[in-house]
Amino acid sequence: MKNNIREFIRRGFISCGFGPMVLAVLYLILKKQGLVETLSVNEVCTGIFSLSALAFVAGGMNVVYRIERLPLMVAILIHGVVLYICYFVTYLMNGWLEWGTDPIIVFTFIFVVGYLMIWMSIYLVTKRHTEKVNEVLYRNQETSDDQ
């Protein structure tokens, strides 16, 4: 358990530096779209701190997959729920999401679809890789059986 906490913190610190970079790109996109002209010191600081914290948690949460006694689907569920809550709170804190039923439903739908798409692509890549490895092992076994 101690190693998992240590690894969470290590991964979190590695990832948290990306938060402000993501924020800068986001603000540049909003500026190009004409949605943001100027930002207050409070908006910038809140954005930097909240995205650094979000990146810290998102980077650290991958430790959940290292816990061997945790079934994969439970680990995915824990990972997804924690990330959803962190993104939701971050978006609300920064004023990127309005408080209301419709915006929250849209946000939730987009998050779930995006999360599922990412996991589907990870699953397909892993499955393809596993099939290739199994094929090579099968051929090697046939070759050694023939000798």
C-alpha positions as CSV (number, residue, x, y, z in Angstrom):
1,M,0.0,0.0,0.0
2,K,2.8,2.3,0.9
3,N,4.5,1.7,-2.5
4,N,1.2,2.6,-4.3
5,I,0.8,5.8,-2.4
6,R,4.5,6.7,-3.1
7,E,4.0,5.8,-6.8
8,F,0.7,7.9,-6.9
9,I,2.6,10.9,-5.6
10,R,5.6,10.3,-8.0
11,R,3.3,10.0,-11.0
12,G,1.3,13.0,-9.9
13,F,4.3,15.3,-9.6
14,I,5.5,14.2,-13.0
15,S,2.1,14.9,-14.6
16,C,1.2,18.1,-12.7
17,G,3.6,20.2,-14.8
18,F,1.4,19.6,-17.8
19,G,-1.6,21.3,-16.3
20,P,-0.5,24.8,-16.9
21,M,0.6,24.0,-20.5
22,V,-2.9,22.5,-21.2
23,L,-4.4,25.6,-19.6
24,A,-2.3,27.9,-21.9
25,V,-3.4,26.0,-25.0
26,L,-7.0,26.1,-23.8
27,Y,-6.9,29.9,-23.3
28,L,-5.2,30.4,-26.7
29,I,-8.0,28.4,-28.3
30,L,-10.6,30.4,-26.4
31,K,-8.9,33.7,-27.5
32,K,-8.8,32.6,-31.2
33,Q,-12.5,31.8,-31.0
34,G,-13.2,35.3,-29.6
35,L,-14.5,33.9,-26.3
36,V,-11.8,35.3,-24.0
37,E,-10.1,38.7,-24.4
38,T,-8.6,39.3,-21.0
39,L,-8.2,37.3,-17.8
40,S,-8.1,38.5,-14.3
41,V,-5.3,37.5,-12.0
42,N,-7.8,35.4,-10.0
43,E,-8.9,33.5,-13.2
44,V,-5.3,32.8,-14.2
45,C,-4.3,31.6,-10.7
46,T,-7.4,29.5,-10.3
47,G,-6.8,28.0,-13.7
48,I,-3.1,27.2,-13.0
49,F,-3.8,25.7,-9.6
50,S,-6.8,23.7,-10.6
51,L,-5.3,22.2,-13.8
52,S,-2.1,21.4,-11.9
53,A,-4.1,19.6,-9.3
54,L,-6.2,17.9,-12.0
55,A,-3.1,16.7,-13.8
56,F,-1.6,15.5,-10.5
57,V,-4.6,13.4,-9.8
58,A,-5.0,12.2,-13.3
59,G,-1.4,11.1,-13.5
60,G,-1.4,9.5,-10.1
61,M,-4.7,7.6,-10.6
62,N,-3.0,5.2,-13.0
63,V,-1.6,3.5,-9.9
64,V,-5.0,1.9,-9.5
65,Y,-4.1,-0.5,-12.3
66,R,-1.1,-1.7,-10.3
67,I,-3.2,-3.1,-7.5
68,E,-3.3,-6.7,-8.5
69,R,-6.1,-7.8,-6.2
70,L,-8.4,-5.2,-7.8
71,P,-10.4,-6.6,-10.8
72,L,-9.7,-4.6,-14.0
73,M,-13.4,-3.5,-14.3
74,V,-13.4,-2.2,-10.7
75,A,-10.1,-0.4,-11.4
76,I,-11.5,1.2,-14.6
77,L,-14.7,2.2,-12.7
78,I,-12.7,3.8,-9.8
79,H,-10.4,5.6,-12.3
80,G,-13.3,6.9,-14.3
81,V,-15.3,8.1,-11.4
82,V,-12.4,9.9,-9.8
83,L,-11.4,11.5,-13.1
84,Y,-15.0,12.5,-13.7
85,I,-15.3,14.2,-10.3
86,C,-12.0,16.0,-10.7
87,Y,-12.8,17.2,-14.2
88,F,-16.3,18.3,-13.1
89,V,-15.0,20.3,-10.1
90,T,-12.2,21.8,-12.2
91,Y,-14.7,22.9,-14.9
92,L,-17.1,24.4,-12.3
93,M,-14.2,26.2,-10.5
94,N,-13.0,27.8,-13.7
95,G,-16.4,28.8,-14.9
96,W,-16.1,26.5,-18.0
97,L,-19.3,24.7,-17.1
98,E,-22.5,26.3,-16.0
99,W,-24.4,24.9,-13.0
100,G,-27.6,23.3,-14.4
101,T,-29.1,20.1,-15.5
102,D,-28.5,20.4,-19.2
103,P,-24.9,21.5,-19.1
104,I,-24.1,18.7,-16.6
105,I,-25.8,16.1,-18.7
106,V,-23.9,17.2,-21.8
107,F,-20.6,17.3,-19.9
108,T,-21.3,13.8,-18.4
109,F,-22.2,12.4,-21.9
110,I,-19.1,13.8,-23.5
111,F,-16.9,12.6,-20.6
112,V,-18.4,9.0,-20.7
113,V,-18.2,8.8,-24.5
114,G,-14.6,10.1,-24.5
115,Y,-13.6,7.8,-21.7
116,L,-15.1,4.7,-23.4
117,M,-13.5,5.6,-26.7
118,I,-10.1,5.8,-25.1
119,W,-10.6,2.5,-23.3
120,M,-11.9,0.9,-26.5
121,S,-8.8,1.9,-28.4
122,I,-6.6,0.7,-25.6
123,Y,-8.4,-2.6,-25.6
124,L,-8.2,-3.1,-29.4
125,V,-4.4,-2.2,-29.5
126,T,-3.8,-4.6,-26.6
127,K,-5.9,-7.3,-28.1
128,R,-4.1,-7.0,-31.5
129,H,-0.7,-7.1,-29.7
130,T,-1.6,-10.1,-27.7
131,E,-2.8,-12.0,-30.8
132,K,0.5,-11.3,-32.5
133,V,2.5,-12.5,-29.5
134,N,0.3,-15.6,-29.2
135,E,0.8,-16.3,-32.9
136,V,4.6,-16.1,-32.6
137,L,4.5,-18.3,-29.5
138,Y,2.3,-20.9,-31.3
139,R,4.7,-20.9,-34.3
140,N,7.7,-21.3,-32.1
141,Q,6.0,-24.2,-30.2
142,E,5.1,-25.9,-33.5
143,T,8.7,-25.5,-34.7
144,S,10.2,-27.0,-31.5
145,D,7.6,-29.8,-31.6
146,D,8.7,-30.7,-35.1
147,Q,12.3,-31.1,-34.1
